[in-house]
């Protein structure tokens, strides 16, 4: 991680309400949580993913050495997870049988 990004990350952790990149931190953290909960998550990749996502959301670009196929696969998994959650919520809200 570049020194500027590292300092910004420290600033977000110390003063979450006042930091410029607080939203970038939240977005990167949420996506990293989703990835870490997926079946294909690799423990060694989680910190690097957070670092790259934080850089991407705070600066608008990131230095990724990732194959396009892997990115598409990850995004496709997230779409499936989100649709499944929406379907389960819909069924729960519109169900006549209470469990």
Secondary structure, DSSP 4 states (H G I P E B T S, - for coil): --HHHHHHHHHHHH-TTT-TTHHHHHHHHHHHHHHHTSTT--HHHHHHHHHHHHHHHHHS-------HHHHHHHHHHHHHHHHHHHHHHHHHHT-SS--
